[in-house]
């Protein structure tokens, strides 16, 4: 099974949203929670497969191009093939969750 490393290096949080860069991997299989609580995530994932944004490889999908998501949760749900909270799943190289990074930025806007 391929490893799935979720880190902020795979994201550019900016005006367009959360960009998962070309070459990033996504699980090939989905689980039932993919449709709960946000049913649109499964349709989004299937649309990315149809549009060849997600390209099948042996044990996983690979992003064939950069793709901008509207939220970190939509991005991580497509990557993991299950419902997920993007603010908890995405971490930086020091293991800090996106949620903590965002909260620190709000608390200390000058940094």
DRENDO-1510 file (C-alpha; in Angstrom, 1 decimal, always signed):
<recs>
REC; n; res; u; v; w
REC; 1; UNK; +0.0; +0.0; +0.0 .
REC; 2; UNK; +1.3; +3.5; -0.9 .
REC; 3; UNK; +1.9; +5.9; +1.9 .
REC; 4; UNK; -0.1; +9.1; +2.2 .
REC; 5; UNK; +1.8; +12.0; +3.7 .
REC; 6; UNK; -0.4; +15.0; +4.4 .
REC; 7; UNK; +1.5; +18.1; +4.9 .
REC; 8; UNK; +1.3; +21.8; +4.2 .
REC; 9; UNK; +4.0; +21.6; +1.6 .
REC; 10; UNK; +1.4; +20.1; -0.7 .
REC; 11; UNK; -0.8; +23.2; -0.2 .
REC; 12; UNK; -0.6; +26.9; -1.2 .
REC; 13; UNK; -3.3; +28.6; +0.9 .
REC; 14; UNK; -4.2; +31.7; -1.0 .
REC; 15; UNK; -6.8; +33.5; -2.9 .
REC; 16; UNK; -7.8; +30.5; -5.0 .
REC; 17; UNK; -8.2; +28.1; -2.1 .
REC; 18; UNK; -6.1; +25.0; -1.3 .
REC; 19; UNK; -4.0; +23.8; -4.1 .
REC; 20; UNK; -2.9; +20.2; -4.2 .
REC; 21; UNK; +0.1; +20.1; -6.5 .
REC; 22; UNK; +0.7; +17.8; -9.5 .
REC; 23; UNK; +2.3; +14.5; -8.5 .
REC; 24; UNK; +0.5; +14.3; -5.1 .
REC; 25; UNK; -1.1; +10.9; -4.4 .
REC; 26; UNK; -4.7; +10.0; -3.4 .
REC; 27; UNK; -6.1; +6.7; -2.2 .
REC; 28; UNK; -7.6; +4.5; -4.9 .
REC; 29; UNK; -10.5; +3.2; -2.8 .
REC; 30; UNK; -13.2; +5.1; -1.0 .
REC; 31; UNK; -15.1; +4.2; +2.1 .
REC; 32; UNK; -18.8; +4.7; +3.0 .
REC; 33; UNK; -18.0; +7.8; +5.1 .
REC; 34; UNK; -17.0; +9.6; +1.8 .
REC; 35; UNK; -20.7; +10.5; +1.3 .
REC; 36; UNK; -21.3; +11.5; +5.0 .
REC; 37; UNK; -21.6; +14.4; +6.0 .
REC; 38; UNK; -20.7; +16.0; +2.7 .
REC; 39; UNK; -22.2; +14.0; -0.2 .
REC; 40; UNK; -20.6; +16.4; -2.8 .
REC; 41; UNK; -17.1; +15.2; -2.0 .
REC; 42; UNK; -17.7; +11.8; -3.7 .
REC; 43; UNK; -19.1; +13.6; -6.8 .
REC; 44; UNK; -16.1; +16.0; -6.8 .
REC; 45; UNK; -13.7; +13.0; -6.6 .
REC; 46; UNK; -15.5; +11.2; -9.4 .
REC; 47; UNK; -15.5; +14.3; -11.5 .
REC; 48; UNK; -11.7; +14.7; -11.0 .
REC; 49; UNK; -11.2; +11.1; -12.1 .
REC; 50; UNK; -13.4; +11.7; -15.2 .
REC; 51; UNK; -11.5; +14.9; -16.0 .
REC; 52; UNK; -8.1; +13.0; -15.7 .
REC; 53; UNK; -7.0; +15.3; -12.8 .
REC; 54; UNK; -6.8; +12.1; -10.8 .
REC; 55; UNK; -4.8; +9.6; -12.9 .
REC; 56; UNK; -4.9; +5.9; -11.9 .
REC; 57; UNK; -1.6; +4.3; -11.0 .
REC; 58; UNK; -1.0; +0.8; -9.6 .
REC; 59; UNK; -2.1; +1.3; -6.0 .
REC; 60; UNK; -3.3; +4.9; -5.9 .
REC; 61; UNK; -4.3; +7.9; -8.0 .
REC; 62; UNK; -1.8; +10.6; -8.8 .
REC; 63; UNK; -2.8; +14.3; -9.4 .
REC; 64; UNK; -1.9; +14.9; -13.1 .
REC; 65; UNK; -2.0; +18.6; -12.6 .
REC; 66; UNK; -2.4; +21.2; -9.8 .
REC; 67; UNK; -5.9; +21.4; -8.5 .
REC; 68; UNK; -7.5; +24.2; -6.4 .
REC; 69; UNK; -10.0; +23.1; -3.8 .
REC; 70; UNK; -12.4; +25.4; -2.0 .
REC; 71; UNK; -11.6; +24.0; +1.4 .
REC; 72; UNK; -8.9; +21.9; +3.2 .
REC; 73; UNK; -11.6; +19.4; +4.1 .
REC; 74; UNK; -12.7; +18.8; +0.5 .
REC; 75; UNK; -9.0; +18.4; -0.5 .
REC; 76; UNK; -8.3; +15.8; +2.2 .
REC; 77; UNK; -11.6; +13.9; +1.6 .
REC; 78; UNK; -10.7; +13.5; -2.1 .
REC; 79; UNK; -7.2; +12.4; -1.2 .
REC; 80; UNK; -8.1; +10.0; +1.6 .
REC; 81; UNK; -11.3; +8.7; +0.0 .
REC; 82; UNK; -13.3; +9.3; +3.2 .
REC; 83; UNK; -14.9; +12.1; +5.1 .
REC; 84; UNK; -12.3; +14.1; +7.0 .
REC; 85; UNK; -11.7; +17.4; +8.8 .
REC; 86; UNK; -9.0; +19.2; +6.7 .
REC; 87; UNK; -8.1; +21.5; +9.6 .
REC; 88; UNK; -7.1; +18.4; +11.6 .
REC; 89; UNK; -5.7; +16.2; +8.9 .
REC; 90; UNK; -3.3; +18.7; +7.2 .
REC; 91; UNK; -0.1; +19.1; +9.2 .
REC; 92; UNK; +3.2; +20.9; +8.6 .
REC; 93; UNK; +6.6; +19.2; +8.8 .
REC; 94; UNK; +6.7; +19.9; +12.6 .
REC; 95; UNK; +3.4; +18.0; +13.0 .
REC; 96; UNK; +1.3; +21.1; +13.7 .
REC; 97; UNK; -2.3; +20.9; +12.5 .
REC; 98; UNK; -3.6; +23.4; +10.1 .
REC; 99; UNK; -6.2; +24.4; +12.7 .
REC; 100; UNK; -3.4; +25.3; +15.2 .
REC; 101; UNK; -1.5; +27.3; +12.5 .
REC; 102; UNK; -4.6; +29.2; +11.5 .
REC; 103; UNK; -5.5; +30.0; +15.2 .
REC; 104; UNK; -2.0; +31.2; +15.9 .
REC; 105; UNK; -2.1; +33.5; +12.8 .
REC; 106; UNK; -5.4; +35.0; +14.1 .
REC; 107; UNK; -4.0; +35.5; +17.6 .
REC; 108; UNK; -0.7; +37.0; +16.2 .
REC; 109; UNK; -1.6; +38.7; +12.9 .
REC; 110; UNK; +1.8; +40.6; +12.8 .
REC; 111; UNK; +3.9; +37.4; +12.6 .
</recs>
